[in-house]
Amino acid sequence: MSVLFETSLGDIIVDLETEACPTTSLNFLKLCKTYAYNFCSFHNVIKDFIAQTGDPTDSGQGGSSIFNQLPLNSSAYSASKYFVPETSNKLKHTALGTLSMAIAGEGDKRGCGSQFFFTLEKDLEYLDGKHAPFGKVIEGEEVLAKINEAFTDGEGKPLRDIRIRHVIVLDDPFDDPEGLLVPPQSPVPTAAQLASLRVGDEEEIEEVGDADEIEQARRARDARAQALTLEMVGDLPFADVAPPENVLFVCKLNQVTKSEDLELIFSRFGTILSCEIIRDQKTGDSLQYAFIEFKEREEAERAYLKMDNVLVDDRRIHVDFSQSVSKLHDSWVFNKTGGRPPPNKGPPRPSRRDSRSPEPTPRSSNGGGGGRDDLLFDLGDRDYHEQKKSKHRYDDDGRRDSRGGGGGGYHLNKSSGRDDYRRRDDRDKYSSSRSGGRDDRDRRDDSRRDHRREDYRGSNGGRRSRSPPRHRNRDH
């Protein structure tokens, strides 16, 4: 009671439980005998679960039992595509390579047709009661391991066909049903089976050719796929975008080299539309590479051939054609958004190109004359120095007040603001006391001023000198 399956990955031999499942075994053996499984593919492979086959249409929806394929006048004929299989508590999906009929349909029409599957893992008890096990694999577990490792699509169908080439019934204890027709040879594959072919099991899919050419072709495919992805997410205007052919990339520059110097050197090869040394946005230091855009492509080619590895400011520069499409992308985004900046981006920043007469920048307090080597401070440095200056001012005030022996002196510490409130109250009281006695003092000062004015006037009504009197000699 054994059957041999010759598959595209190897041979599999199964043994059937004919005594426990006579009807299921009869249906399976007679389908094998009539070559119904020849050229059927494993149309549903789920890793570490099952490998399903037995559908002549390779769609997962076809197939019928042998009783439905008999002549109408046969005593074993059944009008239904399915039959009801036997169920046994002794047969379960516990072993690797369990052979089980796939049960389909609903309600009274629920039953088995021609599809079956092999389990690819042990202990799949949750399939018990849902499908009908009736045999097991006794040879060919290594073939099941190969099927388990097959690459599949989202529906579980292997990308490379795995098919049953031929089926041989090694032992059949059952008589043929009335009217069963056995073909003399394996039939030709049906149109549905031929249409379901993907990559043939004997088709060579390895690339043939030089290793460098194969690697170059692979890189081209990867680049094309990445470009399509960037186009779909909106990072590229179109997948076939190419960098401009009139822009050169210059690197390994000296930090003292300026854009004007570089433009003057390269201008002998043609008209330069732009020459920009890229600089750090915070410090303004040169990043030692630049982009030079020529008016014509031929001019860029001449500059590339002549200027590569040339000594400029004690540095041998490297010149190559630019691979950046940043300007093309910015122009595309600008036109696509109607002149608005891209999302999460502000208006375009002005070029940070250096010049002969740079705009005045904050200099160090120690730099003085604004020379070339003066330190540049950004906003963060300015805020830091303001805070530091303010702190020193507070410290000086605190020390001065503490040394002056009068009331109200204080030291800065980490205590709460109660001292501040106390000092403010002291100042208010002191101010009020001063303002309260100011009228009396003013009146006394006025009377004193009148007496002094009379003393300054002479007997003849003249006014005395305001110079202070000389001290008389004590000896006289």
Disulfide bonds with the S-S distance in Angstrom:
none
